[in-house]
């Protein structure tokens, strides 16, 4: 594989400053372009459209193995975002197997997929109450990142826009994206294990690196994770609610619906039930029910209702598997039939 760069405009939507812009697969698009389109679609909560792009990348002849590995891991992430941790695991495992089979990887694309797959498998383990497995997987992912950062040199004269390398530090660090994701899952694992203080530092590190990368989507998710971690660790709930509300507003402006609902729900739980419930919302454990709109705390009720409304939109944009997973995980009412 001699070139790994996606068109700059497409990279800006998938990994940069324009995450809400419309994207589509254009005639003659490379496999990498197609993957970037799917990443952008998933970030906007258009899961059915993303799956329609990702699934052929897993089976189509001629797709570079490293790109197929990323496609598998991305499909796993989309399943997980809809509550399907068990459904995500086979795709993360496939991504890891494909990435490990790549021998010639001059740009580190397969290595990034390998780390992403390990982090994804760790997230699957967190979501299925297997914290020890998650710890081992995150240790291995971090080990790979440290080794790669010591060995992989990115040629500053090349075009590496597929990693949204905005800024000098990002251009010198190919691993910003898997590193950010590693920080998220480390924080989520710490919260799941009751170590709120231990969640703050990886969340803060993820936010710092996301800001350097220039990726709006990664910055907003990092802000959500950090706000929840700090609240559970004892910081001001008022401050956390303000930060979560701001993140939800920004995510809505960029059409990043998968970030709107967890921010709204975490803020609602902080207002209504305190930091413990906010932690559960971040983990995807909190279940939204019809009675949420009658919550006694008005601010919490509005936010829960907004979260439910957003999930209903996402459900309509999901493929049949995604709709089933979302319904099972978050009790989202089925949308009315289209007449």
C-alpha angles and dihedrals in degrees: 000000000000102000128039103169123118120206108283094240092053092046090052090058096044099040110002149047101317105055096148098054117116116259136184139172107267127207111278094016114163122236089256091052090051092051090051090051090052092049090052093047092050091050087057092049094250092136099159092053090046093050090051088059098039101047096061089051088064095056109020115111115244097029108136109251093233091055091047088052091054090047091055093048092047092051088050091052091052091051090049092049087058091053097265103129092150091046090050096054099077091052092049089049091049091050091051092049093049094046092049090054093061113101103172107056108150095160097043093242094133092043090054089050090050092054091044090052093051091049090047091051088050090052089050088053092050090051092050095047097254102129097162091055089048091052092053093048093048091049090054093046091051091047090055092048093051092049092047093049089055095048111028117082119190116215104237090205093062129085108253097162091135086080092048088241097188112166134019097276093050091049089055094047115059090180101066095112099050088040091056092048090048089056092051094052093043088055093046091049092050090051091048089052092050094251099127094163089053091055096059101068098050089045091050092047090050091053093049093052093043090056091052091050094057093228109143093195094053092046092053095048090047089052090052093049092047094047091053093045093050092046093051089046090058106269121139112298089205090058092046093050090051091050092047092048091050091049091049091050093050092045090051092051089053092044091242095148096169087066097043099065100048090048091050093045095047090050090049092051092049090053095043107032111006137244098321092062091046089057090052091050091055090050092050092243098117112093120216114223136184091254090065091091090061093055111144092230105076096204091049091047093054092049094047090049090050090050092051092047091051092049089051090056091047090050091056090051094050128094118247093270091048092049091052093049092048093049092049095046105039104018093237110177114245113257117250115268117267109246 
